[in-house]
Structures are given as C-alpha cells and as structure tokens.
Amino acid sequence: MDYEFIQVEPRFAPFVALLRLNRPKELNALNLGLMGEIRDALGILDNDEEVRVIILTGNDRAFAAGADIKQMAGKGAIDMLKIDQFSTWDAIRKTKKPIIAAVSGFALGGGCELCMHCDIIIASETAQFGQPEINIGVMPGAGGTQRLTRAVGKVKAMEMVLTGSFISAQEALQWGLINKVVPVELYLDEALKMAVEIASKSPIAVQLAKESVLKSFDSHLQEGLYFERKNFYMLFATEDQKEGMNAFIEKRKAAFSGK
Ligand code: CAA
C-alpha cells in the first residue's frame, strides 16, 4: 500500500515488520492522516501471517512531537467531539501482535502516548519524554493521564502533566516508563534484537500472553480514558487553548487568561 505519512516494511526481518513515522520536517507531528495510516497499516500487519512482531519508530531527532497543533488550533469543543481523533488510537490498542517502540529524540504529548500504546519501549540515550500539553492550554487526550500514571506513579505523572517538563531517557528508565536505553546508533538494532527474540516464540502464546498482560493493565482504564477524552475535547471551548496553540505557531510565549 502507498502511504503519505508513514513507511512500512512488512519484511524488515524474518517475522518482523517495521512501521516508520515519516513527517520529519514536522517532527512527526501526529495529524489525522498519519494516525489513520498507522491504524490501516497495523490492521494489515496484524493479519499478515509472516509478521509476528511490529517495530514502530520515527527518526533520530523525533519519534513524534505530539498531536498536530496546527491541525487542532482553530477547532472548537464540538469539532473535536465530532472528529473524535482518539477513536483511531483504540485500533492501535487492539493490535494483537506485540509492538515495540524504538524511540529517539522527542516523544512528547501524543508521541509519548503513542509509545505508551506499545508493549515494549527501547530508547536511544537522546530520547526525551514529556506531556507538554499544559503549555498550550490543554491536557493529554490520548491516554497520557491514565497510562503515564500507571507507569510512573502519581507524583511523577503529576509533575510531568502539570509542569509539562521533559524527562531524559535515563530518567524514563529509572521511573519505569521504558525498558532499555542504548546509544543512538543502536536503538533500532536493540528493538530488532528484542523483536527477533519474541518472534522466535509461539505466535499464539505471544498473542494470548500480550492480551493477558493488557487485561491486567487495562482494567478500569477504559473508564479513565473516556473521562480524559471528554475533558480534552472540553478544553477546546477555552480561550486559553486558542492562545496556547496560536502562540506556539507564532513562536511566542503564551499569555493565559484563565478563560
Ligand atoms: N504540531 C505541529 N507542528 C509541530 C509540532 C506539533 N506538535 N511539534 C513541532 N512542530 C513543527 C514546528 O512548528 C516546526 O515547524 P516550522 O518549521 O514550520 O516552524 C517544526 O515542527 C520543527 O519544530 P521546532 O522549530 O519547534 O523545533 P525545536 O527543536 O525548536 O523544538 C520541540 C522542538 C521542543 C519538540 C517543539 O517543536 C515543541 O515544543 N513542539 C510541540 C510539543 C507539544 O506541545 N506537543 C503536544 C501537542 S498536543 C497533544 O499531543 C495532545 C494529545 O494528547 C494527543
């Protein structure tokens, strides 16, 4: 299949597929088109008997710098409800085969949330993780408040979500957000090594084991995600969302009024 925003190599290695986000100029900002392509590609790979493990990656500078702020900036709460951009993400969550995120550079906002949709996260030592939505007048909307809190605990999640500060790959490792940190030239190799190891197991056992781990992780998650999503869309009724996103696009500091 031809894609505009991603590249897919279904035969990257025996039983291993590679899906690469490919909007390098925009730091792989996750626009609706790109997310739709990820959903479609994962659907195809999930049904491909020659694929047992999927590696999701970006480039050395950015895994993904978040949802596309330029695409969202002018939207109102009802637009956001109608577009319902995060329903695409549910399809990613439902992928049966293991997904390994190979992360370098920025993994911010929706980029960090996309990592957390994956099953294993291998990072380069240049990777930075963060939920900086608060800086543009909104909050995480693709599971960040729920999955991050489960991964790193309440106080660290609060710090990241409320200050918008980034953490290094080493901190992410210490905090339990990611599996491994390696030099930048090795992050894809390391992800491949892990993928090959998993691909050598029974694919049915792997699939059911993944499903079972997620079952433990996901109990009560759906409720939290639904709650979070409504709040995210609601923020598009505020002036601060317009100010925050426009300030980003105009490359100036946002002045929030609390309205
Ligand atoms: N959306 C749209 N465009 C983005 C983007 C985003 N999330 N992140 C970066 N870009 C664009 C920039 O606008 C810039 O484009 P131009 O060259 O046309 O100006 C290009 O990518 C390169 O970015 P910078 O010049 O800003 O690069 P930098 O190295 O100076 O800074 C950065 C890098 C710190 C990641 C900075 O780009 C940044 O802060 N990005 C936004 C991060 C963010 O707020 N993410 C959260 C988005 S909201 C969200 O994700 C909601 C959700 O829960 C799903």
Residues whose N, C-alpha, C, O or C-beta is under 5 A from the ligand:
A	BS01	CAA	K25 E26 L27 A29 A65 G66 A67 D68 I69 K70 F106 L108 G109 G110 P132 E133 M139 P140 G141 A142
